[in-house]
Amino acid sequence: MEHEPDVAPGLDPSPARLSCDCDWPPDVPGVDHRPWCASVTGVHAEPPVLRPGITVCIASHPARTKTWLMPALQSVLNQTRQPDAILVVNDIGAQGAGWTRRTLLEAVQTEWIAWLDSDDEWYPEHLEKCLNHALETGAVYVYPWFDGGDPLGHFGLPFNPCTPHHTTMGHLVKTEIARRVGFYDSQPGPFSNEDWLYIVGISEIACREGLIMSHLPERTWYYRQAGQNSSGQPGQGDAK
């Protein structure tokens, strides 16, 4: 898990101008065409058909394959609600967390995504509790909380997408919403910030469209702090 500045100013619920690196269709205020935009060819594509279920997405790097990735995967296999798919991308090219998460997101074929950092672990009922909460509340985004040191201090705080705070990447999200935002390349500095920009992007959509992002006030996973956190940057921590 990464930690960086975690509070955004109030977001304007009016339609925002969102950009894409395609040549077509042109940017139109209030129209978010990024998810169906092929940046290489500039061809407008149809949205993929998603099947029911949950895909677990784990962004990793080579050092983690020898340490924490296996316990993370075992915690997924121990879930009372088994995932429908598990995806792992190993960043052997040191391209950063933004690229790794984007690659995972593009490969998902299910309605829901559950993100897990490769140095963290879920408790057995994590997926079941997150999905049940989503179905009970109608939320498109559900985040519980974690055991371990808490640098954020947001446990139990109600979430308002128009004034978002950091939720961590340990959340369940509708794939369609995540793809409307996507992940930027890692930013220069000690924190990659690809996760915070993504959270703010989803919050903008939820604020504007009246969608629910909900906090599940239970501790359903373990945040490992071994002094080697990379914060999404390939040259830091255990990713050196």
N, C-alpha and C positions, 0 to 999 in steps of 0.2 A: 504494500500500500504506500502511496505517496502522501506527503503533507506539504502544502503550500498555502498562500493566502486563500481564504475560503469563504469570504463574504462578498457578494456582488451588490452594487447599488440597485435600487428599484428598477425594474424593467418596464419598458413602455409596452402595454398590452396591445397597442395598435400594430397593424401589419408592418413588418420590418423588411428592409432590403437585404436579401441574402444572395451571395454571389456564388458563381461556379466557374471552373477553369475551362469549360467548354466554349466553343464558338457559337453553338446553337443548342437550345433556343436562347435568345438574348435575355439578359437580366430584366426582370419585370418586378417592380415593387410589390411586395406581398405574396409573390409566387416563389415557392421553394422547390426548384427543380434539381437540386444537387443529387438526390439519390438515384435518379434515372439518367444521369449525365455521364457519358463515357468520355473521360478526360483525354484519352489518347486519340480517339477517332472523331470526337465531336458529334457523335450520332446519338440522337435521343432514343432511349430504349424503353421498353415496357417494364413496369415493375414486376419483380419476380413473384410467383405464386408461393406463398408460405404454407407449410402444412402445420397442423396442431402439434404442440409439444415444446420442449425446452432444450436448447443447445447450451452447453457449458463452454465458455470461451476462456482459455488460459493463455496469456501472453508470457513467454518465458525467454530465457537466454542461456547460452551454453553452460555457464557456471551452475545454474540452478538444476540442470539435469543430473548433477552429481550430489546435490544437497536436498533442496526443499521441493522440487517438482514431484517426486514420487509420493511424499506424504500428502501433498495437495491433491494429487490424482486419487490416492486411496480414500481421502475424505469424500471425494465425489462418488466413488464406487460404494461407499457406505451409506448413501442417502436412502431414507425411507421412501422418498419419491424419486425413483431413478430417472436420470435425464434421458432424453431421446437421442441425443448426440453429444459427443465430447470432441472439441477441437483444441489443439495445441499448436501454436506457432512458435518456433524456436528462432530467435533473432541472431542467426549465425553471422549475418552481415553487419551487425552493430548499427542498424538503421534507426533504432530508437523505438520507444513505446508507441508513438503515434502511428508509425508504419505498421508495427506488429498488431495493434488493435484494429487498424483499418483492414488489414489482411484477413483477420478473423471475421470481422463484421461482414465482409463481402462474401464469405463462404457459408454463412448461416442460411439454413433452409426451413427453420421452424418459426412459429409465431412469437416465441419468447427467447430471450437471451439471459443467461445468468453468468455474470463476470466473476472470475476468481483470479486473484494475483497468484503467481507461481510460488510465492513464499508464505502464503496463508493457508488456512485449513477451515473447512466447514464442519460444524457439528451435524450429526446424522439427520436432523429434522429441518435443516436450513431451507432446502428447496421446497419441501412440503409446506412449511409455514409461510414462505414468501408467496408461493402460488395461491394458497388459500386466502391470504390477505388481499392479494390482487383481485381475486374473484369476488370476495366479500365487499370490497370497497369500490370496485370499478376502476382501480388505479392502472395506469399504463407504466408505472415506475414504482417499485417498492424497494426500500432499503431498510434492513435491520441494523443492528449494531454489533460490536465485537468485544471480546475479552482481550486483555493485554493493555499496555499503556495507551492512554487516550489523549493524543495531542490536540484533538479538535473540541472535545467537550460538548458535543451536540446530542448526546443520548437523551431521548425523551422530548426533544424540542419539536413542536409542530413544524411542518414544512410548508412554506408559502412559495410557489414557483415564481411569483412576481418579485420576491426578495430572497433569492436562494442562498443557501449556505452549502458547504461541502457535505456530500453524502457518503463519500468513499466510492470506490469502484465495486464494492461488494454488494451489488444490487441486481434485481430482476427487472427487465425492461422489455416492452414490446419492440420487436425487431424493426417494424415499420417506422417507429418514432426514432429509434437509434440511427437508422439509415438516413433519415431526413437531416440529421446533424452531421454524423460521421466524425472522424478524428483528423485533426491537423497534425502536421509533422511536429516533432518535439521542439520546444522553444529553447533558445540559448539560456544558459544559467543553471543554477543548482537543481531546479525542478523542471521536468518536462512540460508540465501544465496541460498536456493533451487531455487529461481527464477532467480538469476544471473547465476548460473551454467546452468540452462535450456536455458536462452537466449544465452549464449556463445555457448552452444552445437548446437542450431539451426543455429547460425551464422557460425559455422565451416562447417556445411553441405552446407549452402547457398554459402559461399565463395568457397568451393571446387567444387560445382556443378553448379555455376552460377545462383542460384535462387535469386529471388527478395524479399527483406525485405524492406518495404516502410513506411515512416513516412507521415501520413496525418496531415498537419499543421493546424488543427482546434481543438478547445477545446470542446470536446463532452461529458465530464464526470466531476464529482466533487470528488475531493480527500479530504476526511474528516480527519482533524487533530484535534482530541479531547484530545490530550495528553495521550491517552491510547492505542496507536498502539502497537501491540504485536511483530511486525517484524518477524512474523512466528514462534515465540517461545512460547510454552505453559506456561512458567512461567513468562511471562512479560506482562506489560500493562493490558488491560482488560481481558487477558486470565489467570491471576493468579487464 
